[in-house]
Structure formats: structure tokens, C-alpha cells
Amino acid sequence: MTYRAPIKDMLFVMNELAGLEAVSQLPGFEEATPETAEAVLDEAAKFNEQVVAPLNRAGDLDPSSWKDGVVTTTPGFKEAFRQFGEGGWQGVLHPQEFGGQGLPKLIATACNEMLNTANLSFALCPLLTDGAIEALLTAGSDAQKATFLPKLISGEWTGTMNLTEPQAGSDLAAVRTRAEPQGDGTYKVFGTKIFITYGEHDMAQNIVHLVLARTPDAPEGVKGISLFIVPKFLVNDDGSTGARNDVHCVSIEHKLGIKASPTAVLQFGDHGGAIGTLVGEENRGLEYMFIMMNSARFSVGMQGIAVSERAYQQAVAYARERVQSRPVDGSAREAVTIIHHPDVKRMLMTMRALTEGARAVAYVAAAASDAAHQHPDEAVRRQSQAFYEFMVPVVKGWSTELSIDVTSLGVQVHGGMGFIEETGAAQHYRDARILPIYEGTTAIQANDLVGRKTVRDGGAVARAICAQIAETEAALGRHGGAAFTAVQAQLARGRAALEAVVEFVVANAKSDPNAVFAGSVPYLKLCGIVFSGWQFGRAMLAADAKRADDPAFHEAKIATAHFFAEHILSQASGLRDAVVSGGAPVNALSAEQF
Amino acid sequence: MTYRAPIKDMLFVMNELAGLEAVSQLPGFEEATPETAEAVLDEAAKFNEQVVAPLNRAGDLDPSSWKDGVVTTTPGFKEAFRQFGEGGWQGVLHPQEFGGQGLPKLIATACNEMLNTANLSFALCPLLTDGAIEALLTAGSDAQKATFLPKLISGEWTGTMNLTEPQAGSDLAAVRTRAEPQGDGTYKVFGTKIFITYGEHDMAQNIVHLVLARTPDAPEGVKGISLFIVPKFLVNDDGSTGARNDVHCVSIEHKLGIKASPTAVLQFGDHGGAIGTLVGEENRGLEYMFIMMNSARFSVGMQGIAVSERAYQQAVAYARERVQSRPVDGSAREAVTIIHHPDVKRMLMTMRALTEGARAVAYVAAAASDAAHQHPDEAVRRQSQAFYEFMVPVVKGWSTELSIDVTSLGVQVHGGMGFIEETGAAQHYRDARILPIYEGTTAIQANDLVGRKTVRDGGAVARAICAQIAETEAALGRHGGAAFTAVQAQLARGRAALEAVVEFVVANAKSDPNAVFAGSVPYLKLCGIVFSGWQFGRAMLAADAKRADDPAFHEAKIATAHFFAEHILSQASGLRDAVVSGGAPVNALSAEQF
């Protein structure tokens, strides 16, 4: 077994930190009891451990390949995806009306984590399909929903997001793909899209491309972008697939990692025009695309957590097995397994603490999203939505940045063997490297955190979160004991650092934007570690209360919280200095001085 | 041009921080004037930029390959290595008596940096040969020196270090290769060695393997290891090469990076025994090997700096060219090159500051090594040697750890293009990953720093360095001005953090070794950033004094120092907490609890 789902930790976070019980009391989620959640997680674990995880290394060795416009995926992927669809896994989150299970995002998030830990490359296909489903649910017409949603949710068809063009990466204002109305309600789409994940493959009967393009009279910039459905095969009125559409995969990329996931260059309209239909209203494409992106950004954050978990499990397994050197404390005269050496423990604890902390932040955010959608009280919905939206760039940015460090440590634990590809540790290090880039780089997330999430409300949501953190500090103080007061002290310092940064950002964003945006990524990282430290504070209180149930598990949680505080949360003041005092030297050099 | 040697920064560091003038006044180095240094660096730059650097990408695409025991290197490597030898570049550091140039380590270090920046994989062959030369200079017999040194120094032959075996990686006590005396002064060597860099290749007429092995009556553990010369081809009395020796390359590794550098599995004695001769005395092999390793460890530290420089130059070039998005300060209505965006500047400044800081620390250490060898005053020699030895694990550990971060940022600056192998940014990220592993992992360096370098003298050298840092703080204070006092403040905090850690390590190493060694890597990183910050403090004072000579260069140096202090040196207190308060939770979990 190369992967074992960490169900115990997942359920601990869901129950003790994210409030699964409360989520299951929301209207519409009555069936999502803790018992149901556990059953769903058990099934997901079985499928992902047994079917999906074993294909991860195969995907690296025998990636997707392109020939004459046809992409062939890694042997085994097609069959696994069939099982994925039939098992209902694409539909966990989506409405029962269209064939989904209608479960809370909290439960879906745990399922997604497992799928991604099992196989990052494989999981990308459902991840993008989820985004397409979300966009159609929000902005699609009834006919579009009826035509596309059941097939997407069943896994018979898959979805893509077509944003990027050679000259338009982070900056969608530069999109040039054009859509010409044909007078019959359809459009002809012309243009080139790059970096299209699963833009072409052999795992489904049809591929539903959601494409950003401009109509002839559209205004310039992001206000002139519309969203179109351009399916690979046109769909007949009875729902069956018809003629091949004029969208073709001209090549796929040769990448550092996630090699099994085909990254396509798509050519629209080279043979007369690709037929598309408008989603929602003209020129509102960016808004709809953000629906997909917000869903995808959260999911990519989960990918960071997922690959970190995989690297951690592999490193632990190796450290338990590899015998090398006697213990530094002289407790044995023979060489021992390296898991007994303090620096190996430090590395494993770092991997573990970063991963568990990010998981807790993400699951708590997922529960807030559920409340934002389903809570009967509008004030609670609004508050929950604001909390969730604040967390999205943090979950995306922080969980993916840390995945670089965690997978790098995974290699390091293996020593020289980590550098040999056969070992598999290096694959995680390569795979993870895309995560802080796609669906918006860390800088894009950080700009969102500064602009839309902090400055726009004058720091109100950020301050409200800090007030919640202070409550956890107080609870840790009331509890007492060495580990608890140590975490309290680091959390208080971390929260104070965050407050200082929020005030700096709010005060200077207008007057000195260069200085503020120079600190946007350190601000995002500070949020990541303080929010993780906060959840660890809550976790150790909950673990202490439940200690007797399972002492080894709960004591490990307390020790991991303590480790996180001293080794990671302790970095908060350095990040504060980087933001508050470090803006000027970032901007001091001219382009020529570099 | 894919690489341009940063001669201006190298000379600034050599002249202003490392005291090249003083080095050139040491007995034996009279010819090594600043003018000579500049001429040597200019020649080195020309050769490495024009001949070696263009082969870097080729080595990744068309790595060394193995067939029937024969290793063929990347096309172009053999010819470049011939030019390297003929140009005298293998001998920069080595005695004129054996054909070298006898220049100071300070100058050789700058040359080595260029070679490694040009091509990490190519540079490994000379790097290992340097180690073999050092070991023979120290422990070889006159006959061995006469036979092997001129050929190694001329580049006609190359050298290897054979330490690792499948069961003996970091722990050389577990070495099992055996050497049986034949009664004629030679030995027959039997065993398997793995991870042997350039253990087999086609770039030289002969390969001089230096091999750790045990004689029949040797004691167990590291006190029973001897060092042998086992050449690929036996050497006749007239110095010509004779019969093929019984050492064979049975495979090379399939690696994450540095793919052009063949990593060999060598089988000794499968066909009757490989003929070897003893170096120095029996059972003192580890001691001699440490000579090679100390040379190699410093050089691998330089590799970290070198690949960081390469990644930085590539990222700057891309950021100057790629147009995307309007500036956040509204200073332009059109999209600009991304080097104008604050977060791109922050990433480039981080890459630049880490690289320049590590370069300064390494060059200052190299100058101390020169004084340790050549200074007429024994007290100065001893003091310089102690300083150099303290710096070796820091140069090795810190410069290689930061190379992971710098090359990762290099990918990030490229956005999605960074993940595409054709761009070349990903190669540096893959190549760098071995650096914190080979020639002693970061943990091994950190244990050396704690044990031999700090605890053994009760922290005396560490405290003496802190006292020197305090002098720089005072000079910054006397100078005054915003950037200088900001750096002074961060440096004072960093130095205080380091003092606290040194006292903790000295006080607890015996009584609580697990807690101290749990913090050994954070201690090493703290040394790396505080020493870099110290050199930046000295650098900004020197740059200010020279400002008028070249304002753009010297003002960039001052800004980079300021950046380093606020963004990187500011992490010192977090690292202090990790060491001083973080030991207990590292060791809290049992092997089963992970």
C-alpha cells in the first residue's frame, strides 16, 4: 500500500474543528451526519488507496502522450476514471437534481484530498470538471444545465477551463480569442488557448470546454470577456453526441511534473470555426470564470495538502526502515532506523505539522462555505461567506507554497536515495512545483488577499478573525500546562504580528501601493502560519479533552501543535518585519540594476 | 549568452570583504595581486561563459549513458574537459611543484563558482579530482605524489571518492569493502561502492579511485578504515597506463537532476581483485578522507551559490522580457514587463540577496583558509583555521539549502513557463536538489557544527565571531541613516539570537543531546543568515565609501543589504525559538506515532 488515507486525522478535524455536527444540522444536509461522513470517507479511502494510488508512479513513468491530435492517457487511467464516475465520486458535492449526492463541501473536501493524495495528475480531471459544473450551475441556462450537468456529474463527460493564451497568463485583460455570433444563437470561436489541463484525452466520451472569448463589439479589457461552452463533440437535441467540433489539440507540454495530466495547446476554429454557445450574459465571462476559479483555487490548495500528505507517508515509511548510525544519546550501541535520529524526527514533524495545520485551515473554510450556502440566518450566511472568501487565497497560496517545502523534505529524509527517480520521492517534489503557479500564482492570491479581501472592507474581516484567535489564546491560558502556555505565547505573538500587518496594509494600500504589494506574499504566508497555529491551539484543547479515548493519537496531536508553535509559528515576527519594514528595499532597484 | 560571470560582485567581495590585498601579502602568494586576480577571473569568465555554460542544457537533455560497462558523456563534454585541463583550470589552487598555479583559495573559489554556475554536472568531475589531489598531497607517499599528482592536476586523469556502500551512507562505520595485502606492497580490493560521481566516464585517460576499505585485521567501526588508490588502469613504472584494473561500472543512476554527471555503481574485484596501494597508514583512512571531504564540502557549498546565481540570471532575463499586467501603482496604462511588479521584484531580491550573502560568507572563509595555511604568525594561522573550520559546515549546509529556495523562486518567476522543461528553469530546481544531500547531508553538517565546532571548544570560536559581528553593528550605528540603522537593528537581534543558541547548545549538549541535536539544523540556518547579514553590514559600509565610483552598483549593494536584513535576517528570532524551546516536541513522538 503506497497510500493510506489519514481518516482519523480527517475526522478529528471535521468533528472537533470544522463542526461537522453543526454542518449536518444545516437545511439540506440532514443526511450528512458524522456517521454518514465516516462511511463516505471509508469508501473513498478504499477506492483511492486501491484503484487510484497505484497509478501514480505509472503516470510519471508513462505519461500522457500526443499523436496526430489524439491524446492517450497512462494505461489504467481510463478504467479508473470509469470506476470513479460510476462510484458517484464526481458528484459528491453537486445537487441531487442533476445526479449528484448533494453532500456538504466539508465532506467533499476530505474526499478530494484523498483523490489528490492518491494521484495528483489523475485528480486534475475531476478538479476541472468540478469548476465547469459550478460555473454552469450558477450561470448556465436551464437547457445548458439539462444538457451538460448530468453527463459531467456522472463522469461520462469532463470539463475544462480555457483562460490562458500565449500573451494572457495572469492578465486576462489580454485575452484575444474571438466569438462571432451566427444569428442562430450559436457563435463561431477562433483562437489559441494554452496550458489547458485535460484539454484532450481518452477518458471520456466528450469534453466540455468552457472558453473565455470576446464578441465583436466587446469593450477592451476584462469587461469585454464572455464565457462560451465549446464541446469537443457537438450535442444533439436528444443529448447524444454528434459531429466533431472545430477544436483541436495541436500539442501537449513536456513538463517537470504531473506528467500524466495532459496540458494541451488547443486551437479553436482553424477549420471554419468552433461552434459554441454563450453562458449567461455577454461580457460577464470573467465573473462566471471566477466562480470556476474560486472552486478550483480551493481545490488546488487541497492539492498542496494532498501531495504533502503523500510525501510525508512515504518519508515515514522509509525512515522506519532505513538503518543508519547509532543514536546521538548513546541509547543503543548498534545503528538504528533513522526515525530515531532527532533531525529526521524534526523533518518528519515539520512535514506533519505543516500538512495537518493546512488541512485544519482548509476544512474549517469548507465548513464556512457550507454555512454560507445553507444557513437559515442571512447574517450568518454573510459572515460565513466573508470568512470563506478571506480563506480561499490563503488555502490556495499557503498550502501550495508549503507543499514545496514538504516534498523537498521528503526527498531529504531519503538521503541519496531521494535523488534517484526509482524511489518515487522526487516525483512528489516535481509534481508539487506547479501548485503555487496554476489557477493563479501565489502573487495573484496575495494580491487578492490584499485588495479584495483586506483593503476593500478596511480590514474588518481580518480583525474579526484576530479576535477569534485571541479567544483561543485565552482558552489555552485557562487550560495551563507547559505545552499549552507555550502555544498560547507563540499564538499571541503571531496574532499581534498579523494585526500589525493588517493595519499597515489598510493604512498604506492607497498611498504607497508598491510598498504594500511588495509585502503581499509575506502577508499571505503570515496568515497561513497564524491560522494554522490557531487551529492547532483549538486542536490541542480538543485533543486534551478526548485524550483518554486514544492517548497515542491525541498526545501526538498535542505534541504536533507544540512543535508547530515553536518551529513554524515562531516565524511570524520575521514576516511582520518583511511586510512592515521591507517594502522600500524591494522597490529600490531599477530594472537595469538587477 | 546564458550565463555572464558576476565579476563585479566577485571582485567587490574579494577586495572589500575577504581582504584580497592582505591575502596577496601572505608568503607564497606574492603574485596573487588584485590585478592578477582580476585577470584570472576575466579568463575564467571567458572560458566558462563560452565553452562550459552552453553545454548545461545539453547535459540535461542528453545525459551520460551506460552500455556494457562503458559510460559515454554528453557530446561536447570531452572536448570541453580537454580545454579545461589545457587551460590549467584544474590546477589553480594546487602547488606549482606538481604543475599547478599555486594561487590562493580565495581566487580559486571564484573560478570554481564560475565553473559550477556554467555547468553543475560538468564541474563535478574537477570537484572530485580536487578532493583526490588534496588527499594525496596530505597523505600520499612521494612516489604516489610523483605518479598521480601531475596527471590529475593537468586534467589528463581524474579522481573519485569511493565512500558510500548500500548499507553505509552517512555512517562510514558500516563500510565493508575489504583490502587483502598481497605481500608485494599492493592490496586486492573487493566490494561494491555506490553513488560514485564520475566513477566511470570517457573524458580522461585514467580514473584514480580513492577507496575506503578494511584490511583483514582492522578493528570494527571507523577506526578500521584505510584509504587505497585503485586506478582504472594500472600505472607502469614509467608513468604510462598499463593493464585494465578489476574495477567495473555495473550501472549508473537515473536521477532527478545533474543528469550529465554519471553516478556509478562500482564493483571492485569481481574478477580476481582490484589492485590498490595504501595511502598513508593503515586504519587512518577516515582522517584522510576528511581532508577530501572538507575540500569537497566547501566546494559543494559553492555549488549551491553557483546554481543560485544561474537561476537568478535566468529569472532576471525572463522578468525583463515577459510583458504581463499593468503596474499596481497605476504608473502605466499598458501592461509592463513583469520586473516592474513588486512581488516579482521581491522574488528577484530574495534570490539575489541569498546568493550574494552566501557568496560573501564563502569568500571570507576561503581567505581565512589562505591565512590558515600561509600566515607567518602561528597564532593567526590557528585562529584563521578555527574560523574556517567553523564556516565549512555553514557554507556547505546553508548555501545548499538556500539553493532549493532560490531555484524554486526561479521557476516561480517564470510562472507557467517555469514548469515547462524547454524553458530550462526547472533544470536548476532539479539539479540543486542533490546539493543538501551529497558530501554529507545538512543534518551531518549541522551535527559537525554542534559537536566538533561548538561544543568541543565550549563555544569559544562562536563567541569570538559574535564579538566581531558586534563591531560591525557599532560601525553601522556610527554611520547612521535609515538603511544602516535598520540593518544594525536586525543584525543586533540576529547576533543576540545566535548567542542565545550557542549558550543553549554548549550548556545542554551533554545532558540532553536529543534536544540539542533536534535544533542542529535550525542552528546551522541561523548561522547562515546571521553571517550573511554580517557580511552585508560590512558590504554596505564599504559600498557607501565607494559609492561615487559606480553609484548604480554600490547603491544596489546597499539596497540588497537592507532587503536581506528585513526579509531574511528578520527570521533569526524564529530560529532561536526553534532551537531553544523546540527540542521537546521534536522528540515527543515514538516511531509508531508518526
HADDOCK unambig.tbl for C-alpha pairs under 7 A between the chains (distance, minus, plus):
assign (segid A and resid 171 and name CA) (segid B and resid 324 and name CA) 6.10 0.50 0.50
assign (segid A and resid 171 and name CA) (segid B and resid 325 and name CA) 5.28 0.50 0.50
assign (segid A and resid 253 and name CA) (segid B and resid 420 and name CA) 6.66 0.50 0.50
assign (segid A and resid 254 and name CA) (segid B and resid 420 and name CA) 5.92 0.50 0.50
assign (segid A and resid 254 and name CA) (segid B and resid 421 and name CA) 6.05 0.50 0.50
assign (segid A and resid 255 and name CA) (segid B and resid 419 and name CA) 5.75 0.50 0.50
assign (segid A and resid 255 and name CA) (segid B and resid 420 and name CA) 4.58 0.50 0.50
assign (segid A and resid 255 and name CA) (segid B and resid 421 and name CA) 5.39 0.50 0.50
assign (segid A and resid 256 and name CA) (segid B and resid 419 and name CA) 5.50 0.50 0.50
assign (segid A and resid 256 and name CA) (segid B and resid 420 and name CA) 6.20 0.50 0.50
assign (segid A and resid 256 and name CA) (segid B and resid 421 and name CA) 5.84 0.50 0.50
assign (segid A and resid 256 and name CA) (segid B and resid 426 and name CA) 6.53 0.50 0.50
assign (segid A and resid 316 and name CA) (segid B and resid 594 and name CA) 6.88 0.50 0.50
assign (segid A and resid 324 and name CA) (segid B and resid 171 and name CA) 6.08 0.50 0.50
assign (segid A and resid 325 and name CA) (segid B and resid 171 and name CA) 5.28 0.50 0.50
assign (segid A and resid 328 and name CA) (segid B and resid 513 and name CA) 6.54 0.50 0.50
assign (segid A and resid 328 and name CA) (segid B and resid 514 and name CA) 6.82 0.50 0.50
assign (segid A and resid 329 and name CA) (segid B and resid 513 and name CA) 5.68 0.50 0.50
assign (segid A and resid 329 and name CA) (segid B and resid 514 and name CA) 6.25 0.50 0.50
assign (segid A and resid 339 and name CA) (segid B and resid 591 and name CA) 6.34 0.50 0.50
assign (segid A and resid 342 and name CA) (segid B and resid 514 and name CA) 6.01 0.50 0.50
assign (segid A and resid 342 and name CA) (segid B and resid 517 and name CA) 5.93 0.50 0.50
assign (segid A and resid 342 and name CA) (segid B and resid 518 and name CA) 4.68 0.50 0.50
assign (segid A and resid 342 and name CA) (segid B and resid 587 and name CA) 6.63 0.50 0.50
assign (segid A and resid 343 and name CA) (segid B and resid 443 and name CA) 6.36 0.50 0.50
assign (segid A and resid 343 and name CA) (segid B and resid 517 and name CA) 6.67 0.50 0.50
assign (segid A and resid 343 and name CA) (segid B and resid 518 and name CA) 5.28 0.50 0.50
assign (segid A and resid 345 and name CA) (segid B and resid 586 and name CA) 6.08 0.50 0.50
assign (segid A and resid 345 and name CA) (segid B and resid 587 and name CA) 6.79 0.50 0.50
assign (segid A and resid 346 and name CA) (segid B and resid 518 and name CA) 6.20 0.50 0.50
assign (segid A and resid 346 and name CA) (segid B and resid 586 and name CA) 5.34 0.50 0.50
assign (segid A and resid 349 and name CA) (segid B and resid 586 and name CA) 6.56 0.50 0.50
assign (segid A and resid 412 and name CA) (segid B and resid 437 and name CA) 6.78 0.50 0.50
assign (segid A and resid 415 and name CA) (segid B and resid 437 and name CA) 5.82 0.50 0.50
assign (segid A and resid 416 and name CA) (segid B and resid 437 and name CA) 6.22 0.50 0.50
assign (segid A and resid 416 and name CA) (segid B and resid 438 and name CA) 6.81 0.50 0.50
assign (segid A and resid 419 and name CA) (segid B and resid 255 and name CA) 5.74 0.50 0.50
assign (segid A and resid 419 and name CA) (segid B and resid 256 and name CA) 5.52 0.50 0.50
assign (segid A and resid 419 and name CA) (segid B and resid 434 and name CA) 6.36 0.50 0.50
assign (segid A and resid 420 and name CA) (segid B and resid 253 and name CA) 6.68 0.50 0.50
assign (segid A and resid 420 and name CA) (segid B and resid 254 and name CA) 5.92 0.50 0.50
assign (segid A and resid 420 and name CA) (segid B and resid 255 and name CA) 4.58 0.50 0.50
assign (segid A and resid 420 and name CA) (segid B and resid 256 and name CA) 6.21 0.50 0.50
assign (segid A and resid 421 and name CA) (segid B and resid 254 and name CA) 6.05 0.50 0.50
assign (segid A and resid 421 and name CA) (segid B and resid 255 and name CA) 5.37 0.50 0.50
assign (segid A and resid 421 and name CA) (segid B and resid 256 and name CA) 5.86 0.50 0.50
assign (segid A and resid 426 and name CA) (segid B and resid 256 and name CA) 6.54 0.50 0.50
assign (segid A and resid 434 and name CA) (segid B and resid 419 and name CA) 6.34 0.50 0.50
assign (segid A and resid 437 and name CA) (segid B and resid 412 and name CA) 6.79 0.50 0.50
assign (segid A and resid 437 and name CA) (segid B and resid 415 and name CA) 5.81 0.50 0.50
assign (segid A and resid 437 and name CA) (segid B and resid 416 and name CA) 6.21 0.50 0.50
assign (segid A and resid 438 and name CA) (segid B and resid 416 and name CA) 6.80 0.50 0.50
assign (segid A and resid 443 and name CA) (segid B and resid 343 and name CA) 6.36 0.50 0.50
assign (segid A and resid 513 and name CA) (segid B and resid 328 and name CA) 6.53 0.50 0.50
assign (segid A and resid 513 and name CA) (segid B and resid 329 and name CA) 5.67 0.50 0.50
assign (segid A and resid 514 and name CA) (segid B and resid 328 and name CA) 6.82 0.50 0.50
assign (segid A and resid 514 and name CA) (segid B and resid 329 and name CA) 6.24 0.50 0.50
assign (segid A and resid 514 and name CA) (segid B and resid 342 and name CA) 6.01 0.50 0.50
assign (segid A and resid 517 and name CA) (segid B and resid 342 and name CA) 5.92 0.50 0.50
assign (segid A and resid 517 and name CA) (segid B and resid 343 and name CA) 6.66 0.50 0.50
assign (segid A and resid 518 and name CA) (segid B and resid 342 and name CA) 4.68 0.50 0.50
assign (segid A and resid 518 and name CA) (segid B and resid 343 and name CA) 5.26 0.50 0.50
assign (segid A and resid 518 and name CA) (segid B and resid 346 and name CA) 6.21 0.50 0.50
assign (segid A and resid 552 and name CA) (segid B and resid 593 and name CA) 6.64 0.50 0.50
assign (segid A and resid 556 and name CA) (segid B and resid 589 and name CA) 6.24 0.50 0.50
assign (segid A and resid 556 and name CA) (segid B and resid 593 and name CA) 6.65 0.50 0.50
assign (segid A and resid 559 and name CA) (segid B and resid 585 and name CA) 5.37 0.50 0.50
assign (segid A and resid 559 and name CA) (segid B and resid 588 and name CA) 6.33 0.50 0.50
assign (segid A and resid 560 and name CA) (segid B and resid 585 and name CA) 6.93 0.50 0.50
assign (segid A and resid 562 and name CA) (segid B and resid 585 and name CA) 6.15 0.50 0.50
assign (segid A and resid 563 and name CA) (segid B and resid 582 and name CA) 6.36 0.50 0.50
assign (segid A and resid 563 and name CA) (segid B and resid 585 and name CA) 5.05 0.50 0.50
assign (segid A and resid 563 and name CA) (segid B and resid 586 and name CA) 6.44 0.50 0.50
assign (segid A and resid 566 and name CA) (segid B and resid 577 and name CA) 5.84 0.50 0.50
assign (segid A and resid 566 and name CA) (segid B and resid 578 and name CA) 5.18 0.50 0.50
assign (segid A and resid 566 and name CA) (segid B and resid 581 and name CA) 6.42 0.50 0.50
assign (segid A and resid 566 and name CA) (segid B and resid 582 and name CA) 5.25 0.50 0.50
assign (segid A and resid 567 and name CA) (segid B and resid 577 and name CA) 6.96 0.50 0.50
assign (segid A and resid 567 and name CA) (segid B and resid 578 and name CA) 4.57 0.50 0.50
assign (segid A and resid 567 and name CA) (segid B and resid 582 and name CA) 6.31 0.50 0.50
assign (segid A and resid 570 and name CA) (segid B and resid 574 and name CA) 4.53 0.50 0.50
assign (segid A and resid 570 and name CA) (segid B and resid 577 and name CA) 6.62 0.50 0.50
assign (segid A and resid 571 and name CA) (segid B and resid 571 and name CA) 6.12 0.50 0.50
assign (segid A and resid 571 and name CA) (segid B and resid 574 and name CA) 4.61 0.50 0.50
assign (segid A and resid 574 and name CA) (segid B and resid 570 and name CA) 4.53 0.50 0.50
assign (segid A and resid 574 and name CA) (segid B and resid 571 and name CA) 4.61 0.50 0.50
assign (segid A and resid 577 and name CA) (segid B and resid 566 and name CA) 5.84 0.50 0.50
assign (segid A and resid 577 and name CA) (segid B and resid 567 and name CA) 6.98 0.50 0.50
assign (segid A and resid 577 and name CA) (segid B and resid 570 and name CA) 6.64 0.50 0.50
assign (segid A and resid 578 and name CA) (segid B and resid 566 and name CA) 5.18 0.50 0.50
assign (segid A and resid 578 and name CA) (segid B and resid 567 and name CA) 4.56 0.50 0.50
assign (segid A and resid 581 and name CA) (segid B and resid 566 and name CA) 6.43 0.50 0.50
assign (segid A and resid 582 and name CA) (segid B and resid 563 and name CA) 6.35 0.50 0.50
assign (segid A and resid 582 and name CA) (segid B and resid 566 and name CA) 5.26 0.50 0.50
assign (segid A and resid 582 and name CA) (segid B and resid 567 and name CA) 6.31 0.50 0.50
assign (segid A and resid 585 and name CA) (segid B and resid 559 and name CA) 5.36 0.50 0.50
assign (segid A and resid 585 and name CA) (segid B and resid 560 and name CA) 6.93 0.50 0.50
assign (segid A and resid 585 and name CA) (segid B and resid 562 and name CA) 6.13 0.50 0.50
assign (segid A and resid 585 and name CA) (segid B and resid 563 and name CA) 5.04 0.50 0.50
assign (segid A and resid 586 and name CA) (segid B and resid 345 and name CA) 6.09 0.50 0.50
assign (segid A and resid 586 and name CA) (segid B and resid 346 and name CA) 5.35 0.50 0.50
assign (segid A and resid 586 and name CA) (segid B and resid 349 and name CA) 6.57 0.50 0.50
assign (segid A and resid 586 and name CA) (segid B and resid 563 and name CA) 6.44 0.50 0.50
assign (segid A and resid 587 and name CA) (segid B and resid 342 and name CA) 6.64 0.50 0.50
assign (segid A and resid 587 and name CA) (segid B and resid 345 and name CA) 6.79 0.50 0.50
assign (segid A and resid 588 and name CA) (segid B and resid 559 and name CA) 6.32 0.50 0.50
assign (segid A and resid 589 and name CA) (segid B and resid 556 and name CA) 6.25 0.50 0.50
assign (segid A and resid 591 and name CA) (segid B and resid 339 and name CA) 6.33 0.50 0.50
assign (segid A and resid 593 and name CA) (segid B and resid 552 and name CA) 6.67 0.50 0.50
assign (segid A and resid 593 and name CA) (segid B and resid 556 and name CA) 6.67 0.50 0.50
assign (segid A and resid 594 and name CA) (segid B and resid 316 and name CA) 6.87 0.50 0.50
